[in-house]
C-alpha cells in the first residue's frame, strides 16, 4: 500500500470511530513515520506508545534485534500501533511481547551472498513483528 492510501485510511478510521466514547484502534498498520509522517490524531486521540513511553523507539519490526529476521537488510520501524480515545478508561502501561524465540523451534533460510547460497538455521519467534500489550484501567 502506498503512503497516501495509508494516510487516507487512518483519517477515515479515526473519523468513523470518533462517535464512540471509548475506542482502542490497534494493529499492524504498516505506519512508517518517514513516509507517512505522524499518525493523524484528532482531538482526544493518543498514540499509546508515544504517550506511555516517550523517547523510546518502539520498533515492532526490527531486523537488527529479531534473530528470526537477522539475515535481512537492516530495517527498524514502529509499524504496529495502539491509537486510543478513552473517556471512561486511562492507559496504564504498554509493553512489547513476543521477543523470545520459541524453544526447540527453528527454520532453515537460504540466503544468496555474492552468487553463493548460504543455508542459515534461524530461531522462530511468535511473529516477524513484536507484539504490543496495552493495559487499560477504569478511571
VMD Tcl script that draws the C-alpha trace (Angstrom):
set ca {
  {0.00 0.00 0.00}
  {1.18 3.49 -0.71}
  {1.57 6.30 1.80}
  {-1.35 8.41 0.50}
  {-3.74 5.46 0.82}
  {-2.48 4.60 4.30}
  {-2.92 8.21 5.49}
  {-6.43 8.44 3.99}
  {-7.43 5.13 5.62}
  {-6.09 6.24 9.01}
  {-8.01 9.52 8.83}
  {-11.18 7.71 7.77}
  {-10.87 5.15 10.59}
  {-10.36 7.82 13.25}
  {-13.28 9.83 11.82}
  {-15.61 6.80 11.81}
  {-14.62 5.78 15.34}
  {-14.83 9.23 16.95}
  {-18.57 8.83 17.69}
  {-17.80 6.14 20.28}
  {-16.82 7.19 23.82}
  {-14.14 4.51 24.31}
  {-12.06 3.29 21.39}
  {-8.86 1.29 21.08}
  {-7.87 1.11 17.40}
  {-4.86 -1.14 17.02}
  {-2.92 -3.49 14.81}
  {-0.31 -3.80 12.11}
  {-0.89 -0.53 10.30}
  {2.40 -0.60 8.40}
  {2.73 3.00 9.53}
  {6.09 4.48 8.55}
  {6.68 7.93 10.02}
  {9.46 8.55 7.48}
  {6.97 8.13 4.62}
  {3.60 8.83 6.26}
  {4.50 11.43 8.87}
  {2.92 11.45 12.32}
  {-0.23 9.37 12.69}
  {-3.22 11.71 12.07}
  {-4.72 12.04 15.54}
  {-7.85 14.12 16.10}
  {-8.59 15.91 19.37}
  {-8.72 13.47 22.28}
  {-6.87 10.68 20.44}
  {-3.47 9.47 21.59}
  {-0.81 7.09 20.37}
  {-0.38 4.78 23.37}
  {3.32 4.02 22.81}
  {4.27 7.67 22.33}
  {2.19 8.67 25.37}
  {3.39 5.97 27.77}
  {6.97 5.56 26.53}
  {8.07 8.93 25.17}
  {11.53 8.86 23.67}
  {11.57 5.06 23.21}
  {11.64 3.86 19.61}
  {9.02 1.10 19.94}
  {10.18 -0.73 16.83}
  {7.80 -3.66 16.36}
  {9.59 -4.71 13.18}
  {13.32 -4.87 13.80}
  {15.67 -6.94 11.67}
  {18.54 -5.97 13.96}
  {17.13 -7.29 17.27}
  {14.80 -10.03 15.98}
  {17.00 -13.11 15.42}
  {14.36 -14.65 13.15}
  {14.99 -11.76 10.72}
  {18.72 -11.43 11.32}
  {19.83 -12.16 7.77}
  {17.59 -9.48 6.24}
  {18.74 -5.96 5.46}
  {18.59 -3.60 8.46}
  {15.07 -2.26 8.91}
  {13.64 -0.84 12.13}
  {10.08 0.53 12.11}
  {7.19 1.08 14.51}
  {4.64 -0.46 12.16}
  {2.15 -1.57 14.83}
  {0.08 0.93 16.83}
  {-2.46 1.39 19.60}
  {-4.43 4.55 18.87}
  {-6.88 5.38 21.67}
  {-9.70 7.76 22.52}
  {-10.91 6.92 26.01}
  {-13.45 8.73 28.19}
  {-14.04 6.13 30.91}
  {-10.62 4.49 30.96}
  {-6.99 5.51 31.21}
  {-3.87 3.98 29.75}
  {-1.72 2.29 32.35}
  {1.13 0.52 30.54}
  {2.27 -0.74 27.17}
  {4.82 -3.49 26.68}
  {6.42 -5.27 23.78}
  {5.87 -9.03 23.77}
  {6.89 -11.99 21.62}
  {10.57 -11.08 21.69}
  {11.79 -14.52 22.73}
  {12.40 -17.48 20.42}
  {10.09 -20.47 20.76}
  {12.20 -23.15 22.47}
  {13.17 -26.04 20.21}
  {11.80 -24.47 17.01}
  {13.98 -23.24 14.15}
  {13.89 -22.94 10.38}
  {16.36 -23.06 7.52}
  {16.71 -19.94 5.40}
  {18.67 -19.78 2.19}
  {20.48 -16.52 1.64}
  {22.30 -15.59 -1.53}
  {25.60 -13.84 -0.88}
  {27.73 -12.98 -3.92}
  {26.33 -15.74 -6.12}
  {26.68 -18.31 -3.34}
  {23.79 -19.73 -1.40}
  {24.26 -20.00 2.35}
  {21.92 -22.06 4.48}
  {21.20 -20.46 7.82}
  {19.45 -22.07 10.77}
  {17.38 -19.37 12.48}
  {15.17 -19.37 15.57}
  {11.41 -18.92 15.30}
  {9.61 -16.21 17.24}
  {5.80 -15.91 17.53}
  {5.82 -13.43 14.62}
  {8.14 -11.39 12.44}
  {6.69 -8.36 14.31}
  {6.94 -7.96 18.05}
  {3.55 -7.72 19.70}
  {2.20 -4.94 21.87}
  {0.26 -5.45 25.08}
  {-1.72 -2.47 26.35}
  {-3.02 -2.24 29.91}
  {-6.06 -0.03 30.43}
  {-7.71 0.83 33.78}
  {-11.07 2.30 34.72}
  {-10.74 6.00 35.59}
}
mol new
graphics top color blue
foreach p $ca { graphics top sphere $p radius 0.5 }
foreach p [lrange $ca 0 end-1] q [lrange $ca 1 end] { graphics top cylinder $p $q radius 0.2 }
display resetview
